[in-house]
Amino acid sequence: MVYIERLKGGKKSELPLTGTMLRALRQLRREWPDGQHVFQNERGAPLSPAGFAKLLERIGPKAGFERLHPHMLRHSCGYKLANDNVATRTIQEYLDHRSMQSTQRYTELAGTRFIGLWRD
């Protein structure tokens, strides 16, 4: 489990780690045995939210994004879950949205979600 403390007065959450995530964390530990944090800056201190935003700003164009900021990752997570037909209420809890209207924007997606809805 990973324990999440959210900003803006959101509630704390416990999220399960998948086998793939655990293997990646073990690999990280093997490659960086002296690392104290999963996300750290060049000096070994925890990566701050501002540092993470600057990192995305630098690497975004190299990955083909004109502009990339942390909140875009949150939105892409919501869209991914909605496209995978995860229940809107589950997405709301996962993203810690107080209002269902905040979550429903992710359900206004590509028509490809409707393929196979009706059979010939």
Secondary structure by P-SEA (a helix, b strand, c coil): cbbbbbccccccbbbbbcaaaaaaaaaaaaacccccccccccccccccaaaaaaaaaaaccccccccccaaaaaaaaaaaaaaacccaaaaaaaaccccccccccccccccccccccccc
